[in-house]
Amino acid sequence: MTDSPASGDARTEQLRGRLDAVRQRIGRAAAAAGRGENPPRLIVVSKFHPADDVRRLAALGVKDFGENRDQEASAKAGELEALDLTWHFVGQLQSKKSKTVVRYASAVHSVDRSQLVAALERAMAGQQELTGRADLDCFIQVSLEEDAGAHRGGAAPEEVPQLAEQLEAADGLRLAGVMAVAPLGADPDRAFEKLLGISTGLQRDFPGATGISAGMSQDLEAAVRFGATHLRIGSDILGSRPAVR
Ligand SMILES: *Cc1c(COP(=O)(O)O)cnc(C)c1O
């Protein structure tokens, strides 16, 4: 345990400045896309950064945080339980971690295979019986790689309908939409245009699956142009983190 960081400390001021800059970028991008009334939701990805930074950002009005490793996320969410934050799991998820993830996460953005849907459904059955918690929002992570071998995680686009049906039928899980990471070195506009097409196809069969989780520090403008509803921003707010992850 650490004491609550003093408001107005140097780190808080740094975070305030960076958060403002990102919010301005989002506002400009949304206005340019004619979405000023319907801007995307900002998720601050806090991986590798301490719980005190999350505390500082919460004091600056951030409610949504993203994490990509269960152990780290679980510890932070536990330490910050009193703040009533919304945790989004955004990393590759092993099925066996489902049980702990559903203890703190409101959403999983990285659902990419049938076995994981089944594991999350089982985990949610237990968790809902225990706590009566709300259904888990599930985004289907889609791989946008041209070369299917070069996966950075995610289902192939042709696997999306089947995963969507499975999620729709699962108790305790809500099909929220799609998620993707733009391939390294690729044109993000092309990648997010493709994701928007996949989302449009999905929404024909599942009108409630309106979520598009896309856009990171480097490419949030492109994501907003192509309909992102959730942005996952880490380094432009919190600073750099170790390169290996
Ligand atoms: C780390 C991470 C982010 C945030 O990336 P930044 O480039 O730091 O903004 C977004 N999405 C996922 C899946 C991540 O792992």
The ligand as an SDF file (V2000), in Angstrom:
LIG
                    3D

 15 15  0  0  0  0  0  0  0  0999 V2000
   -0.4390   -1.7070  -25.0470 C   0  0  0  0  0  0  0  0  0  0  0  0
   -1.6810   -1.7880  -25.8340 C   0  0  0  0  0  0  0  0  0  0  0  0
   -2.3510   -0.6380  -26.2530 C   0  0  0  0  0  0  0  0  0  0  0  0
   -1.8250    0.7700  -26.0010 C   0  0  0  0  0  0  0  0  0  0  0  0
   -0.8170    1.0410  -26.9260 O   0  0  0  0  0  0  0  0  0  0  0  0
   -0.0590    2.4580  -26.9840 P   0  0  0  0  0  0  0  0  0  0  0  0
    0.6740    2.3790  -28.2730 O   0  0  0  0  0  0  0  0  0  0  0  0
    0.8270    2.5150  -25.8080 O   0  0  0  0  0  0  0  0  0  0  0  0
   -1.0860    3.5140  -26.9820 O   0  0  0  0  0  0  0  0  0  0  0  0
   -3.5250   -0.8000  -26.9560 C   0  0  0  0  0  0  0  0  0  0  0  0
   -4.0220   -2.0150  -27.2370 N   0  0  0  0  0  0  0  0  0  0  0  0
   -3.4160   -3.1450  -26.8580 C   0  0  0  0  0  0  0  0  0  0  0  0
   -4.0180   -4.4550  -27.2130 C   0  0  0  0  0  0  0  0  0  0  0  0
   -2.2210   -3.0740  -26.1470 C   0  0  0  0  0  0  0  0  0  0  0  0
   -1.6130   -4.2030  -25.7760 O   0  0  0  0  0  0  0  0  0  0  0  0
  1  2  1  0
  2  3  1  0
  2 14  2  0
  3  4  1  0
  3 10  2  0
  4  5  1  0
  5  6  1  0
  6  7  2  0
  6  8  1  0
  6  9  1  0
 10 11  1  0
 11 12  2  0
 12 13  1  0
 12 14  1  0
 14 15  1  0
M  END
$$$$
